[in-house]
Every structure is written in structure tokens, then in C-alpha cells.
Amino acid sequence: MPRTDGRTPDQLREVSFVMDVAPHATASVLVSFGNTRVICAATIQDEVPRWMKMQGVQGGWLTAEYSMLPYSTLERKDRDSTRGKVDGRSTEIQRLIGRSLRAVVDLKKLGQKTLWIDCDVLQADGGTRTASITGACVASAVAFNRLLEKGKLTQQPLKKKVAAISAGILKGEALLDLCYVEDAAAEVDCNFVLTEGGDFVEIQGSGEESTFTEAQMHSMLEIGRRGIRELVALQEEAINKAMQPADPSKIQDLASLFNRK
């Protein structure tokens, strides 16, 4: 079955990482999964939440926030501040991002510090949570590396990389990395969060007014694992490149990134 964008069933959308788009963060990345674009910023502060001090909890903390900017969707989305509360979907996703990163970060090695991960969706075309987790890992890794270089950390807190990808069943076929049109029409929708070694962090799966078989679950997992391996390789490349001296002639602004062919 031909896909809307011509990809094969097990093919990722074009994935890219552009570093340091938010210069006041410890590290930041604009991650793109096709037309889904998210800024993931990692900011490390020299303090921990009050509850940790009160309870004598050793080490640091990691927390995440997620939001979709008003212009990220076809119809303008109200800001949470306008509604007076964070919507349920955003709360669920930011908790997922936090859980995913805490699974691979040694908080004791972070010391008395808090890692804030802010994920802001600039453009949504399906898979914003998987792009956020994948980009947040890159931003966190680069932030840790920078603090290690400056002597503000003595040990690497990141135990392993983590990435996430969606898969689904559409017209009976397993597809990887669903765009919005595919996601809206899919009979089954899954999100896989795995470490670079292939260990599970989280699986989210549901039938959309449908059920699915064990064989279909395995078919989604198989292509999901393949996608995660590709993402981890791209993460590694982005992290290594971020630690090299910047070439001013190759710095791009956000407008040029959105006008790519």
C-alpha cells in the first residue's frame, strides 16, 4: 500500500537535529521528524526540589514540560495559560518524557542539580511525543557533556541513550513513524520507547475502535526496533557533532530551516 508521502512501510520520515537554537539553555536542539518539529531544551540548575531536601533524598532530579504552541496545528490551539490549566494530553506526554529520561539518567551522579527538559512543539504532524523524547535525550547528553568539560560534573549521568518511535496498523499493514493523516486513520496506534540496547522503557498501544492480534503487535514491534536503531545512530552523530567547534559559516536561522525543500 503506497503511503501518503511515498515511504516504504518500515521507513522513517526524514529526521534531523539542529543544535543550540535556544542559546540560554545548557543545550537545545530542534528535532524534526518530517513535518513535526520540536524544540527540546535542557537546562541544568544548581538546586533540587524542596521535597528532596525535606526528605533527605540524595542526588539530583529530572523533570519535563511539554507544550504545543498555538500555531503548531492547522487550527490555532489556545495556550494553557489562557485556559487556566494544562490539558490532560500535555500532562500525560510531559510525564512520559520525564519517565523516559529518568530511566537512563543516574540522578545520583547529577549531584544536587535539577535537569529541566522543555519540549515545545513548533509544528505538529504526528509523533510529537516520540520526537520530544528522542530530541530531549540529545539535548540532555550534550548538556551533561558540557558540564563535564567545565568540571561542574565529575561523572557522566547518562547511562545510555533512549529514543521513541510510533508504529501502527493501517488497512491491515504495519507502518512505522506515522504522520498525522496516517495516525488519524490507523486502526491501531502504538508508541515504543526503547534504550540504545533495545531494552523497553515504555510501550503505549491501543486499538482505535478496533482490536489487534499478537501477530500485529509483533509486526509493529519489529519495525519499531528497526526505527529505534536508526534513531540512536542519528542521535550519536548529533551529540558528537555538537561537541565539535562550531563553524559560523554553517549556522542556520530558524526561518531557513522551515523553508527547506
C-alpha positions in Angstrom: 0.0 0.0 0.0 1.5 3.3 -1.0 1.9 5.8 1.9 0.8 9.5 1.6 4.5 10.6 1.4 5.8 7.7 -0.7 7.7 6.0 2.1 8.0 2.2 2.5 6.1 0.7 5.5 9.2 0.4 7.6 10.8 3.8 6.6 11.3 6.7 9.0 10.4 10.2 7.9 13.4 12.5 7.4 15.0 13.0 10.8 17.3 15.9 11.7 18.8 17.5 14.8 19.9 21.2 14.7 21.7 22.2 17.9 21.7 25.3 20.0 18.6 27.0 18.7 17.9 28.3 22.3 21.2 29.7 23.4 20.3 30.4 27.0 19.6 26.7 27.7 22.5 24.5 28.7 21.8 22.7 25.5 19.0 22.7 23.0 18.0 21.0 19.7 15.4 21.5 17.0 14.4 17.9 16.2 12.4 17.2 13.1 10.5 14.0 12.2 9.3 15.0 8.7 7.0 18.0 9.2 6.9 17.5 13.0 9.3 19.9 14.6 10.0 20.3 18.3 12.5 22.4 20.2 13.9 20.4 23.1 15.9 22.4 25.6 17.9 21.0 28.6 18.6 23.5 31.4 20.6 22.4 34.5 20.2 24.4 37.7 22.2 24.1 40.9 19.3 23.2 43.1 16.9 20.4 43.8 13.2 20.5 44.7 12.3 21.3 48.2 10.7 17.9 48.8 14.1 16.2 48.1 15.7 18.4 50.8 12.9 17.8 53.3 13.1 14.0 52.8 16.9 13.9 52.6 16.9 12.3 49.1 20.4 12.1 47.7 21.3 13.1 44.2 19.5 15.3 41.7 16.2 15.5 39.9 14.9 15.5 36.3 11.6 16.8 35.2 10.0 17.7 31.9 7.4 20.1 30.5 5.7 19.8 27.1 3.6 22.2 25.2 2.1 22.7 21.7 2.5 26.3 20.6 -0.7 28.0 19.3 0.4 27.9 15.7 1.7 24.3 15.7 -1.6 22.9 14.3 -3.8 23.8 11.4 -6.3 25.5 13.7 -4.9 27.7 16.4 -4.6 26.0 19.7 -5.2 28.0 22.9 -2.3 28.4 25.3 -2.6 26.5 28.6 -2.4 29.9 30.4 -5.5 31.1 28.5 -7.5 28.0 29.6 -6.1 28.3 33.1 -4.8 24.7 33.3 -2.6 22.3 31.4 -4.7 19.9 29.3 -4.7 16.2 30.0 -2.8 15.2 26.9 0.1 17.6 27.6 0.3 16.4 31.2 0.4 12.7 30.0 3.2 13.5 27.5 5.4 15.5 29.8 5.2 12.7 32.4 6.1 10.2 29.7 9.1 12.4 28.6 10.3 12.6 32.3 9.9 8.9 32.9 11.8 8.1 29.7 14.8 10.2 30.6 14.9 9.2 34.3 15.1 5.6 33.1 18.5 6.3 31.5 19.9 9.0 33.8 21.8 8.3 37.1 20.4 11.0 39.3 23.0 10.4 42.0 25.7 11.3 39.5 23.9 14.5 38.7 24.6 15.8 42.2 22.5 18.5 43.8 21.2 19.7 40.5 17.9 19.7 38.5 17.7 18.9 34.8 14.7 20.7 33.3 13.6 19.4 29.9 11.3 21.8 28.0 9.7 20.5 24.8 7.9 23.0 22.7 6.1 21.8 19.5 6.6 24.3 16.7 4.8 22.2 14.1 2.7 19.1 14.6 2.3 16.4 12.0 2.1 13.3 14.2 4.6 11.8 16.6 5.2 14.9 18.7 5.8 12.8 21.9 8.3 10.4 20.1 10.2 13.4 18.6 10.2 15.1 22.0 11.8 12.1 23.8 14.3 11.5 21.0 15.3 15.1 21.0 15.3 15.5 24.7 17.9 12.7 25.0 20.2 14.5 22.6 19.8 17.8 24.4 20.4 16.1 27.8 23.5 14.3 26.6 25.1 17.5 25.2 24.2 19.4 28.4 25.9 16.7 30.5 29.0 16.7 28.2 29.3 20.5 28.5 29.2 20.4 32.3 31.7 17.6 32.4 34.1 19.7 30.2 33.7 22.6 32.6 34.3 20.4 35.7 30.8 21.1 37.0 30.1 17.3 36.9 32.6 14.7 37.7 30.8 11.6 36.3 28.6 11.1 33.2 24.9 10.8 34.4 23.6 9.4 31.1 23.8 5.6 31.4 22.5 5.0 27.8 20.6 6.8 25.1 16.8 6.5 24.8 14.7 7.1 21.7 11.0 6.7 20.8 9.0 6.0 17.6 5.4 5.4 16.6 4.0 2.4 14.7 0.5 1.5 13.7 -1.8 -0.7 11.7 -3.4 1.0 8.7 -5.6 -1.1 6.4 -4.1 -4.2 7.9 -0.5 -3.2 7.4 2.1 -2.3 9.9 3.6 1.2 9.3 6.5 3.0 11.0 6.6 6.6 12.2 3.0 7.7 11.4 2.4 11.2 10.1 -0.9 12.9 11.2 -3.0 11.7 8.2 -1.9 8.1 8.8 -2.3 8.4 12.6 -5.8 9.7 12.3 -6.9 6.8 10.0 -5.0 4.0 11.8 -6.8 1.0 13.3 -4.1 0.6 15.9 -1.6 3.2 17.2 1.5 2.3 19.3 4.5 4.3 20.7 7.7 2.5 21.6 10.3 3.9 24.0 13.5 1.9 23.9 17.1 2.3 25.0 20.0 2.0 22.6 20.5 -1.6 23.8 16.9 -2.4 22.9 15.5 -2.6 26.4 11.9 -1.4 26.9 11.2 1.8 28.8 7.5 2.1 27.9 5.0 0.8 25.3 1.8 2.6 24.6 -0.7 0.8 22.4 -4.4 1.0 21.7 -6.9 -0.1 19.1 -8.8 2.8 17.6 -12.3 1.4 17.6 -10.7 -1.9 16.8 -8.7 -4.8 18.3 -5.3 -6.1 17.2 -3.7 -9.5 17.3 -0.4 -10.7 18.9 1.0 -11.1 15.4 0.2 -7.5 14.6 1.8 -6.4 17.8 5.0 -8.3 16.9 5.0 -6.7 13.4 4.8 -3.2 14.9 7.5 -4.0 17.4 9.8 -5.4 14.7 9.7 -2.3 12.6 9.7 -0.2 15.8 13.0 -1.7 16.9 14.5 -1.1 13.4 13.4 2.6 13.6 14.9 2.9 17.1 18.3 1.6 15.9 18.3 4.2 13.1 17.3 7.0 15.5 20.1 6.1 18.0 22.7 6.2 15.2 21.4 9.7 14.3 21.4 10.8 18.0 25.0 9.7 18.4 26.0 11.6 15.3 24.3 14.8 16.6 25.8 14.5 20.0 29.3 14.1 18.7 28.9 16.9 16.2 27.6 19.2 19.0 30.9 18.9 20.9 33.0 20.0 18.0 33.9 23.7 17.4 31.1 25.5 15.6 31.6 26.7 12.0 30.0 30.2 11.9 29.5 29.9 8.1 27.2 26.9 8.6 24.9 28.4 11.3 21.3 28.5 10.2 18.4 30.5 11.5 15.0 29.0 12.2 13.4 30.7 9.2 15.9 28.9 6.8 15.1 25.6 8.5 11.4 26.0 7.8 11.9 26.9 4.2 13.8 23.7 3.4 12.8 21.9 0.2 
